[in-house]
Each structure stands twice: as structure tokens, then as C-alpha cells.
């Protein structure tokens, strides 16, 4: 297992947990409009953390230590870990919102 796979799994798990925590806060009944906007902004910046930065795209950290870093392995393991963690709560949120929108159409 290369360092790209290992780091992708770690970042995917951390990002998935952070996204779950943001979704939980977003669904709390004690939220204000400003809180919702801030949470959506944080959720969007989560993607920048996962795939952005020179450490992921150029592997600068790995060049210093002469470690072979494969970005395709990193992105694949990141996507798999993140998706497995967040897929069920997101699907439930979509169904809940659909039911709420459906009730409003009556």
C-alpha cells in the first residue's frame, strides 16, 4: 500500500467525519440564517482541504523525503473513504427534504 492510498484514506475519513458534523449542525433546530450560511461555506471549503493545496497536487512533502507519491491513488482512496462515510446521511437528508417540499405543494 503506497503512501497515496494511506493518506487518502486518512484525509477521506477526517473529511467525512467533519462533513457529518457540519450536516448535523445544519439540521439542528436552534440555527439562524447566518449560522446556515457559515456552515454551507465551511462545507464548501472542505473540498478545498481534501483536493487542494500543493502538497496533494505536486507532492512537495514527498519529494523532500524521496517517497513516491501517486496522486491517482490518493484521490481514489479519498473519494472511496469519504463516500462510504457520508452516503447514508446525505441520502436520508435528500429524502427528508423531498418529503418537506412535497408537503408544501399540497
Residue, then its C-alpha position, 0 to 999 in steps of 0.5 A: x500500500x503506497x503512501x497515496x492510498x494511506x493518506x487518502x484514506x486518512x484525509x477521506x475519513x477526517x473529511x467525512x467525519x467533519x462533513x457529518x458534523x457540519x450536516x448535523x449542525x445544519x439540521x439542528x433546530x436552534x440555527x439562524x440564517x447566518x449560522x446556515x450560511x457559515x456552515x454551507x461555506x465551511x462545507x464548501x471549503x472542505x473540498x478545498x482541504x481534501x483536493x487542494x493545496x500543493x502538497x496533494x497536487x505536486x507532492x512537495x512533502x514527498x519529494x523532500x523525503x524521496x517517497x513516491x507519491x501517486x496522486x491517482x491513488x490518493x484521490x481514489x482512496x479519498x473519494x472511496x473513504x469519504x463516500x462510504x462515510x457520508x452516503x447514508x446521511x446525505x441520502x436520508x437528508x435528500x429524502x427528508x427534504x423531498x418529503x418537506x417540499x412535497x408537503x408544501x405543494x399540497 
